Amino acid sequence: MEVNVEETSALTLYGFVPVRNFLKAKPLETHMGEKSLIIPCPADKRNFIAVFRRRAAEWRFLYMAFFNCYYKSAVLGQDVCFNAVIPEDCADNIKTVYLLHGLSDNHTAWERRSSVERYAQNAGVALIMPNVDRSFYTDMKFGRNFYTFVTKELVEYTRKVFRLSKRREDTFVAGLSMGGYGAFKIALRESETFSAAASLSGVLDISSHAKPTGDWKSDAYLAFGEGDTLEGTDESVITLVKNFSGAHKPRLYQACGTEDFLYNDNKKFREVIADKGFDHVYEEDKGAHEWNFWDKYIERAIKFFVNEK
């Protein structure tokens, strides 16, 4: 592939840093996992690209392509956006993590506030990051069908557009806070599509929050409608675990900080699932409802998905 350095700003050495930003620099150090590669900065740009390509080939770098995607959603009846990070040099059947945002975030949060692209790069997996507003990943009572959008349409669309695997064992879902709730709910209800899920600081006792006197009563009303409790419905991940009857139980990874306001939610879920026969990993650590914690544990979640330690 021929590259015109003068015209491109999308070619990257690592992350999102354009090549031209390095051309005025000192010798370049670029990192790949725990390895590093030193490239002397030559006087001429063509030589720079040639040297980088030769040295990168020796190190077998896995490049990641970033896509900001828009398309017309039939389910939502509007143009929608999602971000995708796709390994460039993999064959077909790429393992995929559908990565879900929290209540106050959107589809850009994971890329802007964590190192998740680097963790995906090291594991060789794709990331698909949708935007679902404050929907709790439901087919809303007063709103749009975001659950169907994520679990059906988005999966089908991304598999059609990118070289993603259609195999259950290669398809995962993860999220933080509201997204952690969504990830477990999706994996437990769509276990023929998703083989594993990860919840970081998840809202795992939704019934204690989504009620007329709860923390998010207005959002809960729009998502779930009227009612005193969601306990006993398939909107409760605790109920879904208790009543699971699918042919294949998803593997579940759960992590929460001990100073997180959702810590008690997570302890309750851990107690409920303990004797239900799931492949379930629980981790806790000092930390609040914050990105430092989520950045650390999303890496561990991705390793859990691909069976790395």
C-alpha positions in Angstrom: 0.0 0.0 0.0 1.4 3.4 -1.0 1.1 6.2 1.6 1.2 9.9 0.8 2.5 11.2 4.2 1.7 14.8 3.2 -2.0 14.0 2.6 -2.7 11.5 5.4 -3.5 12.2 9.0 -5.2 8.9 9.7 -2.1 6.6 9.4 -1.1 5.8 13.0 1.9 4.3 14.7 0.1 3.7 18.0 -3.3 4.6 19.1 -4.5 7.7 17.3 -1.2 9.6 16.9 -0.7 10.7 13.2 2.6 9.8 11.6 3.3 13.4 10.7 3.4 14.3 14.4 6.5 12.2 14.8 8.4 13.5 11.8 9.7 16.5 13.7 10.6 14.5 16.7 13.5 12.8 18.4 14.0 9.1 17.9 10.6 7.4 18.2 9.7 4.8 20.8 6.4 3.0 20.1 4.9 0.4 22.4 3.2 -2.8 21.8 2.1 -4.5 25.0 5.2 -4.8 27.1 7.5 -4.5 24.1 9.0 -1.3 22.7 10.5 -0.4 19.3 13.0 2.4 18.7 13.0 4.0 15.3 15.5 6.7 14.4 13.8 9.7 12.9 15.3 10.2 9.4 15.5 13.4 7.6 13.2 12.4 4.9 9.6 11.2 5.3 9.7 8.4 2.8 12.6 6.8 4.6 10.7 7.2 7.8 7.8 5.2 6.5 10.0 2.5 5.0 12.0 2.1 8.2 8.9 1.9 10.3 7.3 -0.7 8.0 10.4 -2.9 8.0 10.8 -2.8 11.7 7.1 -3.2 12.5 7.0 -6.2 10.2 9.8 -7.8 12.3 7.8 -7.2 15.4 4.5 -8.5 14.0 2.5 -5.5 15.1 -1.3 -5.9 15.2 -2.7 -2.6 13.9 -6.2 -1.4 15.0 -8.5 0.5 12.8 -10.9 3.0 14.4 -14.3 3.7 12.8 -17.0 6.2 13.7 -20.0 4.7 12.1 -23.5 6.1 11.2 -26.3 4.2 9.6 -30.1 4.2 9.4 -31.5 1.9 12.1 -34.8 0.2 11.2 -35.3 -0.8 14.8 -34.9 2.8 16.2 -36.3 4.6 13.1 -33.4 7.1 13.0 -29.8 7.5 12.2 -27.6 6.0 14.8 -23.9 6.0 15.6 -21.4 3.6 17.1 -17.7 3.3 17.4 -15.7 0.3 16.2 -12.1 -0.8 16.8 -11.1 -3.6 14.4 -7.8 -5.5 14.1 -6.5 -4.7 10.6 -4.4 -7.8 9.8 -6.5 -10.6 11.2 -8.3 -13.2 9.1 -12.0 -13.5 9.1 -13.9 -14.6 12.2 -12.6 -11.9 14.6 -13.6 -12.3 18.2 -15.8 -9.4 19.3 -16.6 -7.5 22.5 -19.8 -5.4 22.4 -18.8 -2.7 24.9 -21.5 -0.8 26.7 -21.4 2.6 28.3 -22.9 3.9 31.6 -25.9 6.1 32.3 -24.2 9.4 31.9 -21.9 8.4 29.1 -22.2 7.6 25.4 -20.4 5.5 22.8 -17.2 7.6 23.0 -16.6 7.1 26.7 -14.5 4.0 26.6 -12.1 5.3 24.0 -11.7 8.7 25.6 -11.3 7.6 29.2 -9.6 4.2 29.2 -6.9 2.3 27.4 -9.3 -0.3 26.2 -8.1 -0.1 22.6 -4.6 -1.2 23.7 -6.1 -4.1 25.7 -8.1 -5.2 22.7 -5.0 -4.9 20.5 -3.1 -7.2 22.8 -5.9 -9.7 22.8 -6.7 -9.5 19.1 -10.4 -8.7 19.5 -12.7 -6.2 18.0 -14.7 -3.6 20.0 -18.2 -2.4 19.1 -19.4 0.5 21.2 -23.0 1.6 20.7 -24.9 4.6 22.0 -28.2 3.9 23.8 -28.8 7.1 25.7 -30.2 6.5 29.3 -32.3 3.5 28.3 -30.9 0.8 30.6 -30.5 -1.4 27.5 -34.3 -2.0 27.4 -37.0 -1.9 24.8 -38.3 1.2 26.6 -41.8 1.6 27.8 -41.8 5.3 26.7 -39.0 5.4 24.1 -37.1 3.3 21.6 -36.3 -0.4 21.4 -32.6 -0.2 22.4 -32.5 -3.8 23.7 -33.5 -5.1 20.3 -31.2 -2.6 18.6 -28.1 -3.9 20.5 -28.8 -7.6 20.6 -30.3 -8.1 17.1 -29.8 -5.3 14.6 -26.3 -4.1 15.7 -24.9 -7.6 15.9 -26.2 -8.4 12.5 -25.1 -5.1 11.0 -21.5 -5.2 12.4 -21.1 -8.8 11.3 -22.1 -7.8 7.8 -19.9 -4.8 7.6 -16.8 -6.1 9.4 -15.1 -9.5 9.4 -16.5 -10.5 12.8 -17.0 -14.1 13.8 -20.6 -15.3 13.9 -19.7 -18.0 16.4 -21.2 -17.9 19.9 -17.8 -18.7 21.5 -16.3 -15.6 19.9 -18.9 -13.1 20.9 -18.9 -11.3 24.2 -20.5 -8.3 25.9 -19.2 -6.0 28.6 -20.0 -2.7 30.3 -19.8 -0.5 33.3 -22.5 0.6 35.7 -25.7 0.8 33.6 -23.7 -1.0 30.9 -22.7 -3.7 33.4 -26.3 -4.4 34.1 -27.0 -4.4 30.3 -24.1 -6.8 29.7 -25.3 -9.4 32.2 -29.0 -9.0 31.1 -28.1 -9.4 27.4 -25.8 -12.5 28.0 -28.4 -14.2 30.2 -31.3 -13.5 27.8 -29.3 -14.0 24.6 -27.1 -16.9 25.6 -27.2 -18.4 22.2 -25.5 -15.3 20.8 -23.2 -14.3 23.6 -20.9 -16.8 25.3 -19.5 -14.5 28.1 -20.2 -11.2 29.7 -18.4 -8.8 32.1 -20.0 -6.3 34.5 -17.8 -3.6 36.1 -19.6 -1.8 38.9 -22.9 -3.0 37.5 -26.4 -2.0 38.6 -27.0 -5.6 39.4 -29.9 -5.1 41.9 -32.0 -3.0 39.5 -35.1 -3.4 41.5 -33.7 -1.4 44.4 -33.0 1.6 42.1 -35.7 1.5 39.4 -38.7 2.3 41.4 -40.9 5.4 42.1 -38.7 6.4 45.1 -35.4 5.1 43.6 -32.2 6.8 42.6 -33.1 7.2 38.9 -36.9 7.3 39.1 -37.4 9.4 36.0 -35.1 7.4 33.8 -36.5 4.1 35.3 -40.1 5.3 34.5 -39.2 6.0 30.9 -37.4 2.7 30.5 -39.6 0.3 32.5 -42.9 2.1 33.0 -44.9 2.2 36.2 -44.6 -0.5 38.9 -43.2 -0.9 42.4 -40.5 -3.5 41.5 -38.8 -5.3 38.6 -38.1 -8.3 40.8 -39.5 -11.4 39.2 -39.3 -10.0 35.7 -36.7 -10.6 32.9 -35.4 -7.0 33.5 -33.8 -8.2 36.7 -30.5 -10.0 36.3 -31.0 -11.6 39.7 -34.2 -13.1 38.5 -32.6 -14.2 35.2 -29.9 -16.1 37.1 -32.4 -17.7 39.4 -34.6 -18.8 36.5 -32.0 -19.5 33.8 -33.1 -22.3 31.6 -31.1 -21.9 28.4 -29.0 -24.6 26.9 -25.7 -22.8 27.3 -24.9 -20.8 30.4 -22.7 -17.7 29.7 -19.5 -17.3 31.5 -19.7 -14.2 33.7 -17.0 -11.9 35.0 -17.9 -9.4 37.8 -15.8 -6.7 39.4 -16.6 -3.9 41.7 -14.8 -1.4 44.0 -15.3 -1.7 47.7 -16.0 2.0 48.0 -18.4 2.0 45.1 -22.0 3.0 45.9 -23.1 -0.2 44.0 -20.9 -2.5 46.1 -23.9 -3.9 47.9 -25.7 -4.6 44.6 -22.6 -6.6 43.5 -22.3 -8.5 46.8 -26.0 -9.5 46.5 -25.6 -10.8 43.0 -22.5 -12.7 44.0 -24.4 -14.4 46.8 -27.3 -15.3 44.5 -25.2 -16.8 41.7 -22.9 -18.8 44.0 -24.9 -22.1 43.8 -26.4 -21.7 40.4 -23.7 -23.6 38.4 -22.4 -20.7 36.4 -18.7 -20.2 35.4 -18.5 -17.0 37.4 -15.5 -15.0 38.4 -15.8 -12.2 41.0 -13.1 -9.7 41.9 -13.2 -6.7 44.1 -10.6 -4.1 45.0 -10.3 -0.8 46.6 -12.0 1.8 44.4 -15.0 3.9 43.8 -17.3 4.4 40.8 -14.5 5.7 38.7 -12.4 5.2 35.5 -9.2 4.2 37.3 -11.0 1.1 38.5 -12.8 0.4 35.2 -9.6 0.8 33.1 -7.8 -1.8 35.2 -10.6 -4.3 35.2 -11.7 -4.1 31.6 -8.3 -5.4 30.7 -8.9 -8.3 33.1 -12.3 -8.9 31.6 -10.9 -9.1 28.0 -8.4 -11.6 29.2 -11.2 -13.6 30.8 -13.0 -13.6 27.4 -10.1 -14.9 25.5 -9.0 -17.3 28.3 -5.7 -15.4 29.1 -4.3 -15.0 32.6 
